[in-house]
Amino acid sequence: MSILRVSPEEALRLLQDEGYTYLDVRSIPEFEDGHPEGAYNVPFMHMTPAGMEANGDFLAVAQQVFPEHTKLVVGCKSGGRSLRAAEQLVHAGFAHVVDQKAGWAGQTDQFGRIAEEGWGPKGLPASKETPHGHGYAELLKKAYGG
Protein backbone atom coordinates (compact mmCIF):
# COMPACT_ATOMS: atom_id res chain seq x y z
CA MET A 1 0.00 0.00 0.00
CA SER A 2 1.39 3.36 -1.02
CA ILE A 3 0.68 6.48 1.01
CA LEU A 4 0.95 9.88 -0.65
CA ARG A 5 3.58 11.91 1.23
CA VAL A 6 3.38 15.70 0.98
CA SER A 7 5.42 18.71 2.05
CA PRO A 8 4.23 21.01 4.83
CA GLU A 9 3.18 23.59 2.23
CA GLU A 10 1.16 21.02 0.28
CA ALA A 11 -0.45 19.85 3.54
CA LEU A 12 -1.49 23.44 4.29
CA ARG A 13 -2.96 23.75 0.78
CA LEU A 14 -4.98 20.55 1.31
CA LEU A 15 -6.29 21.89 4.62
CA GLN A 16 -7.23 25.28 3.20
CA ASP A 17 -8.47 24.32 -0.28
CA GLU A 18 -9.63 20.71 -0.19
CA GLY A 19 -11.27 20.28 3.21
CA TYR A 20 -8.64 18.07 4.81
CA THR A 21 -8.32 17.78 8.61
CA TYR A 22 -4.89 17.68 10.29
CA LEU A 23 -4.41 14.67 12.58
CA ASP A 24 -1.32 15.15 14.75
CA VAL A 25 -0.19 11.75 16.02
CA ARG A 26 2.57 12.99 18.33
CA SER A 27 2.40 12.44 22.08
CA ILE A 28 0.31 14.80 24.20
CA PRO A 29 3.32 16.81 25.52
CA GLU A 30 4.70 17.22 21.98
CA PHE A 31 1.30 18.38 20.72
CA GLU A 32 0.86 20.83 23.61
CA ASP A 33 4.26 22.36 22.84
CA GLY A 34 2.94 23.54 19.45
CA HIS A 35 0.98 22.11 16.53
CA PRO A 36 -0.61 23.09 13.23
CA GLU A 37 -3.53 25.41 13.87
CA GLY A 38 -6.78 23.49 14.25
CA ALA A 39 -5.09 20.08 14.49
CA TYR A 40 -6.61 17.12 16.32
CA ASN A 41 -4.36 15.04 18.60
CA VAL A 42 -4.61 11.25 18.65
CA PRO A 43 -1.17 9.96 19.70
CA PHE A 44 0.20 6.99 17.80
CA MET A 45 2.61 6.50 20.73
CA HIS A 46 2.68 7.80 24.29
CA MET A 47 5.72 9.31 25.98
CA THR A 48 6.44 7.31 29.17
CA PRO A 49 9.32 7.24 31.67
CA ALA A 50 10.53 4.10 29.86
CA GLY A 51 10.40 5.77 26.43
CA MET A 52 7.82 5.81 23.66
CA GLU A 53 5.12 3.12 23.87
CA ALA A 54 2.42 2.26 21.35
CA ASN A 55 -1.04 3.71 21.98
CA GLY A 56 -3.31 0.67 21.85
CA ASP A 57 -6.33 2.97 21.47
CA PHE A 58 -5.00 4.89 18.43
CA LEU A 59 -7.04 3.20 15.73
CA ALA A 60 -10.19 2.77 17.83
CA VAL A 61 -10.23 6.47 18.75
CA ALA A 62 -9.54 7.58 15.17
CA GLN A 63 -12.35 5.35 13.88
CA GLN A 64 -14.83 6.64 16.46
CA VAL A 65 -13.94 10.32 15.96
CA PHE A 66 -13.51 10.48 12.18
CA PRO A 67 -15.81 8.86 9.60
CA GLU A 68 -13.89 6.77 7.04
CA HIS A 69 -14.59 9.37 4.31
CA THR A 70 -12.80 12.12 6.31
CA LYS A 71 -9.88 13.62 4.39
CA LEU A 72 -6.89 13.41 6.75
CA VAL A 73 -3.40 14.89 6.67
CA VAL A 74 -1.40 12.90 9.24
CA GLY A 75 1.67 14.45 10.85
CA CYS A 76 4.11 13.78 13.67
CA LYS A 77 7.55 15.12 14.65
CA SER A 78 9.58 14.13 11.59
CA GLY A 79 7.51 11.73 9.49
CA GLY A 80 8.13 8.25 10.93
CA ARG A 81 5.15 7.80 13.26
CA SER A 82 2.79 9.59 10.88
CA LEU A 83 3.61 7.26 7.99
CA ARG A 84 2.93 4.19 10.17
CA ALA A 85 -0.28 5.79 11.48
CA ALA A 86 -1.39 6.67 7.93
CA GLU A 87 -0.79 3.07 6.84
CA GLN A 88 -2.95 1.78 9.73
CA LEU A 89 -5.73 4.21 8.85
CA VAL A 90 -5.75 3.21 5.18
CA HIS A 91 -5.66 -0.48 6.11
CA ALA A 92 -8.69 0.16 8.38
CA GLY A 93 -10.68 1.64 5.49
CA PHE A 94 -9.95 5.36 5.47
CA ALA A 95 -9.93 6.39 1.82
CA HIS A 96 -8.38 9.88 1.87
CA VAL A 97 -5.18 9.84 3.94
CA VAL A 98 -1.93 11.65 3.19
CA ASP A 99 1.25 11.81 5.27
CA GLN A 100 2.88 15.17 5.94
CA LYS A 101 6.38 13.77 5.54
CA ALA A 102 8.46 16.43 7.28
CA GLY A 103 6.25 16.54 10.36
CA TRP A 104 6.41 19.34 12.89
CA ALA A 105 10.19 19.59 13.36
CA GLY A 106 11.52 18.33 10.03
CA GLN A 107 12.64 15.22 8.23
CA THR A 108 16.22 14.18 8.99
CA ASP A 109 18.84 12.33 7.00
CA GLN A 110 20.83 9.30 8.22
CA PHE A 111 23.17 11.64 10.13
CA GLY A 112 20.36 13.41 11.99
CA ARG A 113 20.62 16.60 9.95
CA ILE A 114 17.44 18.33 8.79
CA ALA A 115 16.79 17.26 5.19
CA GLU A 116 13.44 19.06 4.93
CA GLU A 117 12.09 21.63 7.37
CA GLY A 118 8.84 20.76 9.08
CA TRP A 119 5.67 22.73 9.74
CA GLY A 120 7.06 24.65 12.75
CA PRO A 121 10.40 25.81 11.29
CA LYS A 122 8.65 26.83 8.06
CA GLY A 123 6.49 29.24 10.06
CA LEU A 124 3.17 27.83 8.90
CA PRO A 125 0.02 28.61 10.96
CA ALA A 126 0.60 27.11 14.41
CA SER A 127 -0.73 27.29 17.94
CA LYS A 128 -0.15 26.05 21.46
CA GLU A 129 -3.88 26.37 22.14
CA THR A 130 -6.01 23.27 21.70
CA PRO A 131 -9.47 24.00 20.28
CA HIS A 132 -12.36 22.49 22.23
CA GLY A 133 -12.84 18.87 21.17
CA HIS A 134 -9.42 18.53 19.52
CA GLY A 135 -7.34 17.31 22.49
CA TYR A 136 -6.72 13.63 23.09
CA ALA A 137 -8.47 13.45 26.48
CA GLU A 138 -11.70 14.79 24.94
CA LEU A 139 -11.39 12.58 21.85
CA LEU A 140 -10.80 9.51 24.02
CA LYS A 141 -13.97 10.27 26.02
CA LYS A 142 -15.92 10.84 22.81
CA ALA A 143 -14.70 7.56 21.37
CA TYR A 144 -15.63 5.54 24.45
CA GLY A 145 -18.82 7.39 25.33
CA GLY A 146 -17.44 9.26 28.34
N, C-alpha and C positions, 0 to 999 in steps of 0.2 A: 504494500500500500504506500502510495506516494503522497506526502503532505506538501502543499504549496508553502514555501517559506518566503516571507516578504521582509523588506527593510522597514525600519521605524516610520519613515515617511510614507511608504505605501500602506502601512497599517493605519496611520492617521487618515489617509485618503479613504480607505475602506470604512472607517468609523464615521467620517463626515459625509461621504457621498453615497455609500451603499448600504447603510443601516446595520453595519456590524457592531457587535458588543465586545468590549475588551474584557477578557477573562485572565486575570493575573493569578498565576499558580504558585507564586512564591509563598514562603512562610508568612505568618501574620506579622512578626516584627519587621520583616523586609518590606512588606506591603505598607505598613504604618509609617515607615521611614520615607515614603514617597512612591507614587504610582501614577500611571496615566490617568488624567482627569476622567472621572466617571467609571473607572474600572470596578469590576466585581472581583472579590478575592475568595478563591476556593483553592487552598494549598494542595499541591501534589505531594509535598513532603512537609513534615513538621520539624522545626528546629527543637532539639532536645539537648539536655546536658551531655548525652552520649553521641551527639551528632545528628545528622539529618535522618529521619525515619519516614517511611512511606505513610501516607494518609489513607487508611483503609476505607474512609468514607468519601474519597474524592469523586469517584464516578457516580455513586449513589446521590450525592448532593447535586452534582452537575445535572444529572438526569431529572431530578425533582425540581430544580430551579429553572432550567432552560428547556423549552420544548426542542425536539430533535431538529426542527427546521430553523432554529436560531442560527444566525450568521455570527460565528465567533472568531475573533482574533485572540490567540493564546500567547501569552508572554510570561517570561520568568526573569531571572537575573542576566543570563547570557545566552540562552537558547537551548540548553540541554534538557531541563525538566519540561519546558513547554513543548518540545518536539515529542517527548514520550507521552505527555498528557494529551496532545493533539491526536496522536496515534490511538490512544485508548478511546477518545471521544468518537473518532471516525469508526473504529471497530464496533462501538456500541450503537452506531446508527446515525450519528450526527452527520448531516450531509454537507454543511458549509463551514468548514474549519480550516483556518490558515494559522501558521506559526510565525510569530514575529521573531525572526531568527537572531537578532542582536539583543533581545531582551531589554531590561532596564539599564544595566550597566555597560553592556557591550559584549560582542563576541570576541573571544581570544584565540590566538594561535597556539601551537604546541609549546611555545615558550612562555605562555601567559601574558603576552603583549596584546593590547587591543587591536584586533583586525578590523572591526567595524564598530563604531560608536553606537551605543544603545539609546533608548528613548530619553533617559535623563540627561546624559551629556550633550545630546543634540538640541536640548532646550525645547522639546515639544511640550504641549500643554500637560502640566503635572500638578499634583496636589498631595498634601499630607492629610487632608480631610477625607473622611469616608462618608459618601452619601448614605442616607438612611436606606437600609435594605441591601447594601452592597458589601458589608463586612461579613467575614466568615461565621462569626457567632450567630448573626441573624439568619444567614443562609442555611446554616445547620439546623436551626430551630424550624425554619420554614420547611426544609426537606423532611424532617421527622415529626412534623405536626406540633411543635412546641410553642 
